Structures are given as C-alpha cells and as structure tokens.
Amino acid sequence: MRFLGEQVIKFRDRIFSPVVTLSAFIAQVLSEDHSCAWAVAQVNAERVAQGKKACSPETGAYCQARQRLPKNLILQLSRETGAKLHRDTLSDWQWRGRKIVLADGTTVSMPDTPANQAEFPQPASQEPGLGFPLARLVILLSLATGGVLDMAVGPNKGKKTGEHALLREILGALSPDDILIADRYYCSYFLLAILLQMKVDAVFQIHASRRVDFRRGRRLGKRDHIVEWSKPVRPDWMDMETYEAMPFTLSIRETRVGGLVLVSTFLDPKKVSREDLGDLYKLRWTVEINLKFIKEIMKMGVLRGQSPEMVKKEIGVHLLAYNLIRTIMAQAAVRGGIAPNTISFKGALQQMDAFTGKIAHAAGDGRARLLDAMLRAIAHCRIGNRPGR
C-alpha cells in the first residue's frame, strides 16, 4: 500500500508498481521515441544499474500497469503541481502584486478506434473513415511560472462541450485577486459576472457580435468609457436559480488600444490606464506559445491512447510532466534572480536531458554539484527578444 497525492493505492509487489509506472509514463511522454518499448527499456536498464534482476523487455506488463493507474490520481497530481507553482509565485514575478492567469483552448487528435470515435467524434468536415477523433482542451496557465493550473477535456463538437463550458469546469482553480486574460471567444456577460463574484478581474478582447459606441456611457478618455451591460436571456446550460442570482447589469470598461477594443473589469483609469490594459492583453500570446511547447515539443498534439480513458490519462501525464519541468525552471529562476517566463522551455529541456541521468547516479556532494550546475545552466537559457510581443 502506498500514499500518492490524497489517494491510497493498494497494489501487489510488482515490478511495475504505481510509482515506477507513473515515472516511466512521464519519461515516455518526454522521450523522442514516445513508445512503450522505450519506457520498458529504461525501467529495465535502471533495475540492472541498481543490481536488481532484469525484467522482460515485453511491453505487456507495463501497458497493463498503465491501465491500472487511476486517471483521477494523475489529474490530481497535475493540478497540485500547477497550483503550488501559482501559489508560490514570488512578488517580483507578479503584476503590481497580482497573479495573472491565461485561458485558451486547443485540440488534440488520437487513434481512430471505435471507442475514441464514440466519445471524441471527428469533425463533420471530414468524411467518415478518413479523419481522426478530435478532443477539445481548455487550460488555465500561470503567466509568471508557465505552469498549468487546471484543464478540462471534451469532444470537439456537441452541446455543453464548447470552450466556455470547459472553462466553467475549471474556474475553481482561480483565486481571489487573480487577473484572467483571454481572447474574444471568452468575452461573455455571464463569464464576467461569475469572475466578478469570485473577485477575479478580467481583460478580454471584445466579442465580434457586440457593438461598441464610445459616445455612450461614462467617458474616461479618448475611446475609453464605462458602460452598463444588460443581462441576456437565460442560456440553455444555466439553470433558473443560477440565472436569477446573476446581476441585471454589469459595469464594464471598453477601451480601444493598439487597434483592438478591450473589455475589462478595471474601472479606475488612475489605477489601470488604457496603456496598461494594452500591455496586459499583449501578454495573452504566452498561453499560445506554451500550448505549442506542449503539443509540438512534448508531442501531445497526436496522442496514442486506444480508449478515451487512456487518452485522458495521456493528457494528464503530459501536463504533469510539463508542470514538473516548469517547477525546475522556477527553481533555476530563483537561483539566477530572474523571472521563470524569461527562460527558454526548449533550452531547459536540453539541459535536463543532459544532466538528469548523471544526477540520478551521483551521490553526496557530486549530486549537489551536478544539480547546482544544471540549475545555473537552465537559468542561462534565456528567451530571445521578441519585439512587439
């Protein structure tokens, strides 16, 4: 029996215990090969290096052990690592003493099995038998550390499976005084009302369906005003009790800056200027870059799970591995006296790949020296200048 997270896992004394299996799973999603055979080979080599009996190179036992890993445990560990990163954000990494969270969505594909097609149908634009199942993924990401606070997964089509619905599932990851930044798709009356109830401020680009007239409302400056938004009709996903609890109007700031109209809950121009809002919204690109890291560098864009359960586990392990990498990057940032989001993710991965094997087999002072050298090397891997971004 062993404690993992808040769960107690009971298991027989196997080679592929939950800890060994999860470690191998994480190593697998970080590898270039990404195969189960590679993961088993790594476990076998480690056992022999420790003086233990070699295990079979066949992948069956490992694949069965992955099936036994509780999905909720993997997701819980992923959330906990992201939440701890966000919670421990240093004041120097924050925006005026406040933590910024970014929201965005993406899609991932998977093998074309009947089970995957049933839960994650392929897009209607693809002919039957010629496409692949597609899942929609929405994440909340800490700007300062790059860690994923939480994520939600659903089909890429169908009622109550859109990015709004998935985002509502994970809003609990936000804390009072956070600032949420997202693109125009998320700009809705009800999301803004929920965020205000949570004491979370927001900066969105205005939705294309909403008209803006700067001649109306309370003028704050050139193309900068506060207007009253009226409560729309009740949407299908909202029950009557929740709808009636929503305010009849919202005081919202609309600001044109940098060629965009931004919607925000920052109503005092003396505390947050229109230029500040423009600078805040420019930070949104960070979530797209980090999703690109996860999908392309970590190869989560095309999954291998043959069932929806394994697909969700695979996504969870990818995000857990990503958050663990971000944790090491945060440690390197503290050591180097810099902000974590100025460190190159790919550069950090290269340094870890070079050092971790040697650290694992070192001892005493040698291990400490290697760890210190790795953190210093990671802190040296800085992001290049990106003018205008």
Sequence and secondary structure as in RCSB ss.txt:
>XXXX:A:sequence
MRFLGEQVIKFRDRIFSPVVTLSAFIAQVLSEDHSCAWAVAQVNAERVAQGKKACSPETGAYCQARQRLPKNLIL
QLSRETGAKLHRDTLSDWQWRGRKIVLADGTTVSMPDTPANQAEFPQPASQEPGLGFPLARLVILLSLATGGVLD
MAVGPNKGKKTGEHALLREILGALSPDDILIADRYYCSYFLLAILLQMKVDAVFQIHASRRVDFRRGRRLGKRDH
IVEWSKPVRPDWMDMETYEAMPFTLSIRETRVGGLVLVSTFLDPKKVSREDLGDLYKLRWTVEINLKFIKEIMKM
GVLRGQSPEMVKKEIGVHLLAYNLIRTIMAQAAVRGGIAPNTISFKGALQQMDAFTGKIAHAAGDGRARLLDAML
RAIAHCRIGNRPGR
>XXXX:A:secstr
 EEETTEEE   S SS HHHHHHHHHHHHHSSS  HHHHHHHHHHHHHHTT     S SHHHHHHHHHS HHHHH
HHHHHHHHHHHHT  GGGSBTTB EEEEEEEEEE    HHHHHHS   TTS TTTS  EEEEEEEEETTT  EEE
EEEEESSSTT SHHHHHHHTGGG  TT EEEE GGG  HHHHHHHHHTT EEEEE  TTS   TTSSEEEETTEE
EEEEE     TTS HHHHHHS SEEEEEEEEETTEEEEES   TTTS HHHHHHHHHTTHHHHHHHHIIIIIS  
SB   SSHHHHHHHHHHHHHHHHHHHHHHHHHHHHHTS GGGB HHHHHHHHHHHHHHHHT  HHHHHHHHHHHH
HHHHH B    TT 
